[in-house]
Amino acid sequence: MRETLYRLGDATVVEPLVNKWVAWAHVIPPVAGSLHLLRYQLRLLESYLSDPQSHATTCQDPKFRSGPFIDIPAEKAVDVREFLTTTNEKQAANIQFAKDILEFQNYLVEQAKGQSIEPFYEHLPPSLRGYVELLYDYYNRPIVRFMESLLYASPYYQPELQSLRIFRETQDRYRPFIMSTPRLVQHNQVDWTMPFASPEVDELFKLDSAPQPLGYIRNLLGLRPNDDDLLRQFLSDEMRNREEKWEDSNVRIRYLGHACVLIEWNGVSILTDPYIGVMPERTEADHMSYEDLPEKLDYVLITHNHHDHYCLETLLRLRHRIGCLVVPRSFGIFYGDLSLKLLSQNIGFKNVVELDTLDTIALSDGEIIAIPFMGEHADLPHAKTAYVVRAGKQQIMLAADSNCLDKRVYEHLRQILGPIETIFLGMECVGAPLSWTSGPFLPVAPEFAHEQSRRYNGCNAMRALDILEAVGAQRIYIYAMGLEPWLEHLLGLAYTDDAEQIKEAGLLISQARRRGFAEAQLLYGKHEILLSQTNGFCDRLYFSEETELQPVTEDQFTFE
């Protein structure tokens, strides 16, 4: 008899952790991770322990789901206290490193007023020696520039704290917000201590398309035979068909939720900002998942390092299928402007390409072009880029959360690239305040007025329309911005129908349709779009349980 083969189950989540906190771009790099540990994680744990019940109660209110509150029952406070003690012991060097960074920066700002900065090297604390360069800007303001690549080879980078939590997702909106709640050990999960760069991680995720016997999986995870009943909960012996490569010359675009878009033509596949949700046992809305992706992804494009765009849960699961990971260029002057290239390489990605504005990657009958990505980062420097994908005669802009701060930028792009017919854009036009993710980087707390005026906001309707008019767009697709329930643990936005973001998206759609756009839509769940190489018309296929698949006919639209 043939041995039963198993793949990862449809509802199985493999969540990467760093010291039991969900892994994202600010918790892995040595400088950013140390500052986030000191200024966010430790403060949050201490706040919880001062009043566990308040934290647990507040987390039940959707309005505060993404706030600084730990979603752990008060009766588990003893476990949280033990975790805090262990963290202080394991990461003592990183805690001191973070304190030294902030103290030395404040000292340097007070003392360095334009005189030679060389004598200040003698005042560097031991933890910073050999890892920094001291500079001035053109106004004689001092800067501490960290040599990030050296720090990944230092004791401040601890891959031994990396692990993967394997569990079943029973329903949408199930997981606590990723930043604020550590994932402590539970009885119904597997906690696999394994550095992200290890080849064993790829072997686990190959199970999505190459099933293996139970004994192989058990040995891979370091489990014992008496763990088999637990392990089987995360596996399935039902085989499924692989997604065929799209060889057609017409462009097929699949929307997989949030900012994740798959573009395919002539056998080329390009995936943007991937977050792929698993299929929980009970779901509020249908969507595509890992089985809907081609076996090989030629390029994965990352626009910026926010946790809903550079999502390690999905990136690690797809790593063995990705030909080339494309990331925005970091300039490395400010330590918050961390290098996604270095980060990706240190967690096991072999082929990582960093693009600056108008850098290109040539494709057969097409190219990938990096374009400016303005706004959305609270006026701080960060590695970020939007992209234009030229696929034959079609040009598609993946604008992510761009804010149109200067329409002339897009007018210049049209002069250089020609009309860009199809736009995918986020419209989080309110945005979180300055300190939401960058607070740990700031040596001095910002004034309240600055905190509120500097936000992580993208376009409103007027600014989005400026982009569309400037590049000559015919189609606008607004991604769902957290409306999809399987993304709630990433964003925690809890929009209502009268939310400013939803109203502005509706206003843009109505304005675009009034101006004769071929398509204007707020996306949700899953969609498939076909772009013809002959007449440029978009056949849009609806996917939902309530609606049959109905192609849109060309005579329904009038073009400018």
C-alpha positions in Angstrom: 0.0 0.0 0.0 1.2 3.5 -0.8 2.0 5.7 2.2 -0.4 8.6 2.8 1.0 11.9 1.7 0.1 15.2 3.4 0.2 18.9 2.5 -0.5 21.9 4.7 -4.2 22.2 5.4 -6.2 25.0 3.8 -6.8 26.6 7.3 -3.2 26.2 8.5 -1.3 29.3 9.4 2.5 29.4 9.9 3.2 32.7 11.7 6.8 33.8 12.0 7.9 35.1 15.4 10.8 36.9 17.0 11.0 36.2 20.7 7.2 35.3 20.5 6.3 38.6 18.9 5.0 38.5 15.3 7.9 39.1 12.9 7.7 42.3 10.8 10.3 44.7 9.4 10.8 46.6 12.6 11.5 43.7 14.9 14.3 41.9 13.0 17.0 44.4 12.0 19.4 45.0 14.9 18.9 48.8 15.3 15.2 48.9 14.6 14.5 45.7 16.5 16.4 46.9 19.6 14.6 50.3 19.7 11.2 48.6 19.2 12.0 46.2 22.0 12.9 49.0 24.4 10.4 51.7 23.4 7.4 49.5 22.5 7.4 45.9 23.6 8.8 46.3 27.1 6.7 49.4 27.8 3.6 47.5 26.6 4.3 44.4 28.8 4.8 46.6 31.8 1.6 48.5 31.1 -0.3 45.3 30.8 1.0 43.9 34.1 0.0 47.1 35.8 -3.7 46.5 34.8 -4.2 43.2 32.9 -8.0 43.5 32.9 -8.1 46.9 31.3 -6.0 45.7 28.4 -8.1 42.6 27.9 -11.3 44.6 28.0 -10.1 47.3 25.7 -9.1 44.8 23.1 -12.7 43.7 22.7 -13.6 47.1 21.3 -12.8 47.2 17.5 -11.9 50.9 17.7 -8.9 50.0 19.8 -7.8 46.8 18.2 -4.7 48.3 16.7 -3.8 50.3 19.8 -1.1 49.6 22.4 -3.1 46.9 24.3 -2.3 43.3 24.9 -5.1 40.8 24.0 -4.3 38.2 26.7 -6.8 37.3 29.5 -6.1 38.7 32.9 -5.8 35.2 34.4 -2.7 34.7 32.1 -0.8 37.7 33.7 1.6 35.3 35.5 2.7 34.0 32.1 3.2 37.5 30.8 5.3 38.4 33.9 7.5 35.3 33.3 7.8 36.3 29.6 8.9 39.8 30.6 11.5 38.5 33.0 12.9 36.1 30.3 12.9 38.8 27.7 15.0 41.1 30.0 17.5 38.3 30.4 17.7 37.1 26.8 17.9 40.5 25.2 19.8 42.4 27.8 22.5 43.4 25.3 19.9 44.7 22.8 18.2 46.7 25.5 21.4 48.4 26.5 22.2 48.9 22.8 18.9 50.8 22.3 19.5 52.9 25.4 23.0 53.8 24.2 21.7 54.8 20.7 19.2 57.2 22.2 21.4 58.7 24.9 24.4 59.2 22.5 22.1 60.8 19.8 20.7 63.3 22.3 24.2 64.0 23.6 25.5 64.6 20.1 22.7 67.0 19.2 23.5 69.0 22.3 27.3 69.1 21.8 28.0 69.0 18.1 27.3 72.4 16.6 29.3 72.5 13.4 32.9 72.0 14.8 34.8 68.9 13.7 32.8 65.8 14.6 35.9 63.6 14.8 36.5 64.0 18.6 33.0 62.6 19.3 34.1 59.1 18.3 35.9 59.0 21.6 32.6 59.5 23.4 30.8 56.6 21.6 29.6 54.0 24.1 31.2 50.5 23.7 28.0 49.0 22.2 28.2 51.5 19.2 31.9 51.3 18.5 32.8 50.1 15.1 29.2 50.2 13.9 28.6 53.9 13.2 29.8 56.9 11.2 29.2 60.4 12.5 28.1 63.0 10.0 26.6 66.5 9.6 23.9 67.6 7.3 24.3 70.9 5.4 22.9 72.8 8.4 25.5 71.4 10.8 23.0 69.1 12.4 24.7 65.8 13.5 23.6 62.4 12.2 24.6 58.9 13.5 24.7 56.6 10.4 24.7 52.9 11.3 26.6 50.4 9.1 23.7 48.0 8.9 25.4 45.1 7.2 28.0 44.9 10.0 25.3 44.8 12.6 23.7 41.7 11.0 27.0 40.0 11.8 27.0 41.3 15.4 25.7 39.9 18.7 22.7 42.3 18.3 21.2 40.1 15.6 19.8 36.9 17.2 18.3 34.4 14.7 18.1 31.9 17.6 15.1 33.9 18.8 13.2 33.3 15.5 10.5 30.6 15.4 7.3 29.7 13.6 3.9 29.1 15.2 1.7 26.6 13.4 -2.0 26.6 14.1 -5.4 26.4 12.5 -7.4 29.5 11.8 -10.9 28.7 12.8 -12.6 31.9 11.6 -11.9 35.4 10.3 -11.0 38.2 12.8 -9.5 35.4 15.0 -6.0 36.7 15.7 -5.0 39.6 17.9 -3.3 42.6 16.3 0.2 41.6 15.2 2.2 44.4 16.9 0.7 44.5 20.4 0.1 40.9 21.5 3.0 38.4 22.0 2.1 34.8 21.0 2.7 32.8 24.1 2.7 29.0 24.0 -0.7 27.3 23.6 -1.7 23.7 23.8 -3.3 23.5 20.3 -0.3 24.7 18.3 3.2 23.7 17.3 6.0 26.1 18.2 9.0 25.4 15.9 12.2 27.1 16.9 14.0 27.6 13.6 15.9 30.6 12.1 14.0 32.0 9.1 17.0 31.6 6.8 17.2 27.8 7.4 16.5 25.6 4.4 14.2 23.6 6.7 11.7 26.5 6.5 11.5 26.0 2.7 11.0 22.3 3.1 8.0 22.9 5.3 6.4 25.3 2.8 7.1 23.0 -0.1 4.3 20.9 1.4 1.9 23.3 -0.2 2.6 21.7 -3.6 4.7 18.6 -2.8 3.0 16.5 -0.1 5.2 14.2 2.1 4.6 11.3 4.5 3.7 12.1 8.1 7.0 10.8 9.4 8.9 13.1 7.2 6.9 16.1 8.4 7.2 15.0 12.0 11.0 14.7 11.8 11.3 18.0 10.0 9.5 19.8 12.9 11.4 17.8 15.6 8.2 16.3 17.0 7.6 12.8 18.5 5.2 10.1 17.4 2.9 10.9 20.2 2.5 14.4 18.7 0.9 12.9 15.5 -2.7 13.6 16.5 -1.8 17.3 17.0 0.2 17.4 13.8 -2.6 15.9 11.6 -4.8 18.9 12.5 -2.6 21.1 10.4 -2.3 18.7 7.4 -4.6 17.4 4.6 -4.3 14.3 2.5 -6.7 15.7 -0.1 -4.8 16.4 -3.3 -5.5 19.5 -5.4 -4.7 20.6 -8.9 -1.8 23.0 -9.4 -2.6 26.4 -11.0 -1.4 26.4 -14.6 0.9 29.0 -15.8 -0.8 31.8 -17.8 0.7 31.7 -21.3 -1.7 34.0 -23.1 -0.4 37.3 -24.5 -3.4 39.1 -23.0 -2.8 40.3 -19.5 -4.6 38.5 -16.7 -4.7 40.4 -13.4 -5.9 38.7 -10.2 -6.7 40.6 -7.1 -6.0 38.5 -4.0 -6.9 41.1 -1.3 -5.6 44.3 0.1 -2.6 45.5 -2.0 -1.8 42.1 -3.4 -2.1 41.8 -7.2 -0.9 39.0 -9.5 -0.1 40.1 -13.1 0.5 37.4 -15.7 1.1 37.3 -19.5 3.2 35.2 -21.8 4.2 32.9 -19.0 5.5 35.8 -16.8 4.2 36.2 -13.3 4.5 39.2 -11.1 3.1 39.4 -7.6 2.9 42.7 -5.6 2.9 43.3 -1.8 1.8 39.7 -1.0 -0.4 38.9 1.9 -2.2 35.7 1.1 -4.9 34.7 3.6 -5.5 31.0 4.4 -9.0 29.6 4.2 -10.3 29.4 7.7 -12.9 26.9 8.8 -15.6 29.6 8.9 -15.1 32.7 6.6 -17.1 35.8 6.0 -15.9 36.2 2.4 -14.4 34.1 -0.2 -10.9 34.9 -1.5 -8.0 33.4 -3.3 -5.2 31.6 -1.4 -1.9 29.8 -2.0 -3.3 27.2 -4.3 -4.4 30.0 -6.7 -0.9 31.1 -7.3 1.4 29.6 -10.1 4.1 27.2 -8.9 6.8 29.8 -9.9 6.5 33.5 -9.2 9.1 35.2 -11.4 9.0 38.5 -9.5 7.6 39.7 -6.2 7.5 43.5 -5.9 7.5 45.2 -2.5 6.5 48.8 -2.3 7.5 49.6 1.3 8.2 48.0 4.6 4.9 48.5 6.4 3.7 45.1 7.8 0.8 44.9 5.4 3.0 45.2 2.4 6.3 43.5 3.4 4.5 40.6 5.2 6.8 37.9 6.4 4.1 35.3 7.0 3.4 35.2 3.2 6.9 36.0 2.0 8.5 33.1 3.9 5.8 30.7 2.7 6.5 31.7 -0.9 10.3 32.1 -0.7 11.0 28.8 -2.5 8.7 29.8 -5.3 10.0 33.3 -5.8 12.5 33.9 -8.6 13.4 37.5 -7.7 12.4 39.7 -4.8 12.3 43.4 -5.8 12.5 46.0 -3.0 12.9 49.8 -2.8 16.3 51.3 -2.3 17.2 52.4 1.2 19.7 55.3 1.6 20.7 54.3 5.1 21.3 57.8 6.5 18.5 57.5 9.0 18.4 54.2 10.9 14.6 54.1 10.5 15.2 53.9 6.7 16.2 50.3 7.1 17.4 48.2 4.1 14.8 45.7 3.0 17.5 44.2 0.8 19.7 43.4 3.8 16.8 42.2 5.8 15.6 39.9 3.1 19.0 38.5 2.5 19.5 37.8 6.2 16.3 35.8 6.4 17.1 33.6 3.5 16.2 35.3 0.2 18.9 34.6 -2.3 18.0 36.9 -5.2 17.0 40.4 -4.0 17.1 43.4 -6.3 16.9 47.0 -5.0 15.4 49.6 -7.3 15.6 53.4 -7.3 13.4 55.7 -9.2 13.2 54.8 -13.0 15.4 51.8 -12.5 14.0 49.0 -14.7 14.0 45.2 -15.0 13.6 44.1 -18.6 11.1 41.4 -19.4 10.1 39.6 -22.6 7.7 42.1 -24.2 7.7 44.2 -21.1 9.5 45.7 -18.1 9.2 46.6 -14.4 9.8 50.3 -13.7 10.3 51.9 -10.3 8.5 55.2 -9.9 8.2 57.7 -7.0 6.1 56.9 -4.0 5.4 60.1 -2.1 3.7 60.6 1.2 2.2 58.0 3.7 5.3 57.9 5.9 4.7 60.8 8.3 7.4 62.9 6.5 10.2 60.5 7.5 12.6 58.9 5.0 11.8 55.3 4.3 12.6 52.9 1.5 9.6 53.0 -0.8 8.7 52.8 -4.4 5.7 52.4 -6.6 5.9 50.4 -9.8 4.7 50.5 -13.4 4.5 47.1 -15.1 4.6 47.3 -18.9 3.0 44.1 -20.2 3.0 44.3 -24.0 0.9 47.3 -24.9 -0.6 47.6 -21.4 0.9 49.8 -18.6 -0.3 49.1 -15.1 0.6 51.3 -12.1 0.9 49.7 -8.6 0.8 52.9 -6.6 0.3 51.3 -3.1 -0.5 54.0 -0.6 1.0 56.9 -2.6 -0.2 60.4 -1.8 -0.2 62.9 -4.6 1.7 65.7 -2.9 2.9 67.2 -6.3 0.9 66.4 -9.4 3.9 67.4 -11.5 5.6 64.2 -10.6 3.0 62.2 -12.4 2.9 64.6 -15.3 6.7 63.9 -15.7 6.0 60.2 -15.6 3.5 60.4 -18.4 6.0 62.4 -20.5 8.6 59.6 -19.9 6.5 56.5 -20.0 3.4 57.5 -22.0 -0.2 57.0 -20.7 -0.7 54.5 -17.9 -4.1 53.1 -18.4 -4.7 50.9 -15.3 -4.1 52.1 -11.7 -4.2 50.2 -8.4 -4.2 52.6 -5.4 -4.9 52.6 -1.7 -6.9 55.5 -0.2 -6.2 55.4 3.5 -6.6 59.2 3.6 -6.7 59.6 7.4 -3.7 57.5 8.5 -2.2 56.8 11.8 -0.2 59.5 13.6 3.6 59.9 13.5 4.4 57.7 16.5 2.3 54.7 15.5 5.2 52.7 14.1 8.1 55.2 14.1 7.8 56.3 17.8 10.6 54.0 18.9 13.0 55.7 16.5 12.5 59.2 17.9 15.0 60.2 20.5 12.6 63.0 21.7 8.8 62.5 21.9 7.1 64.8 19.3 4.8 67.6 20.3 1.1 66.7 20.2 0.4 69.0 17.3 3.2 67.5 15.2 2.1 64.0 16.2 -1.4 64.6 14.8 -0.5 66.6 11.7 2.2 64.2 10.5 0.3 61.0 9.5 0.6 57.8 7.5 -2.0 59.0 5.0 -2.5 58.4 1.3 -4.7 60.0 -1.2 -8.2 61.4 -0.7 -10.5 61.6 -3.8 -9.1 64.9 -5.1 -5.5 63.9 -4.9 -6.2 60.4 -6.4 -8.0 62.1 -9.3 -4.9 64.3 -9.8 -2.9 61.1 -10.3 -5.4 59.6 -12.7 -5.6 62.7 -14.9 -1.9 63.3 -14.9 -1.0 59.8 -16.2 -4.0 59.4 -18.5 -5.6 56.5 -16.7 -8.8 54.8 -17.9 -9.3 52.3 -15.0 -8.9 52.8 -11.3 -9.0 49.9 -8.7 -9.0 50.9 -5.1 -7.8 48.1 -2.9 -9.9 47.2 0.1 -7.7 49.0 2.8 -8.5 46.6 5.6 -12.2 45.9 4.9 -11.4 42.2 4.2 -11.8 40.3 7.5 -8.8 38.0 7.0 -6.5 41.1 7.2 -7.9 42.5 10.5 -5.1 41.2 12.6 -2.7 43.2 10.3 -4.5 46.4 10.2 -7.2 46.5 12.9 -9.0 49.5 11.2 -12.6 48.5 11.9 -14.1 50.8 9.3 -17.7 51.7 9.3 -19.8 52.7 6.3 -19.4 56.4 7.3 -15.6 56.2 7.6 -13.8 59.0 5.8 -11.8 56.6 3.8 -14.8 54.8 2.5 -16.6 58.1 1.7 -13.5 59.4 -0.2 -13.2 56.1 -2.2 -16.9 56.4 -3.1 -16.4 60.0 -4.2 -13.4 59.1 -6.4 -15.4 56.2 -8.0 -18.3 58.5 -8.8 -16.0 61.2 -10.2 -14.1 58.7 -12.4 -17.3 57.2 -13.8 -18.7 60.7 -14.5 -15.5 61.4 -16.5 -15.9 58.3 -18.7 -13.5 55.9 -17.1 -13.8 52.4 -18.4 -13.7 51.0 -14.8 -13.7 52.5 -11.3 -14.2 50.2 -8.4 -13.4 49.6 -4.7 -12.2 46.0 -4.6 -13.0 43.3 -2.1 -12.2 39.7 -1.8 -11.1 38.4 -5.3 -11.4 39.7 -8.8 -10.0 38.8 -12.2 -9.3 41.4 -14.9 -8.3 40.7 -18.5 -6.5 43.3 -20.5 -6.5 42.8 -24.2 -3.3 43.6 -26.2 -5.4 44.6 -29.2 -8.0 47.2 -28.0 -7.0 47.7 -24.4 -10.5 46.9 -23.2 -10.9 45.4 -19.8 -13.0 42.3 -19.3 -13.8 42.2 -15.6 -15.0 38.9 -14.1 -16.9 39.1 -10.8 -16.2 36.4 -8.2 -18.6 36.0 -5.4 -21.0 33.4 -4.0 -24.0 35.6 -4.9 -23.1 36.6 -8.5 -22.5 34.4 -11.5 -19.4 35.2 -13.6 -20.5 37.9 -16.0 -18.0 39.5 -18.4 -18.6 43.2 -19.0 -19.2 44.2 -22.6 -17.4 47.0 -24.3 -20.5 48.9 -25.3 -21.3 49.6 -21.6 -18.6 52.2 -21.5 -17.7 55.4 -23.2 -14.1 56.4 -23.4 -12.6 59.9 -23.3 
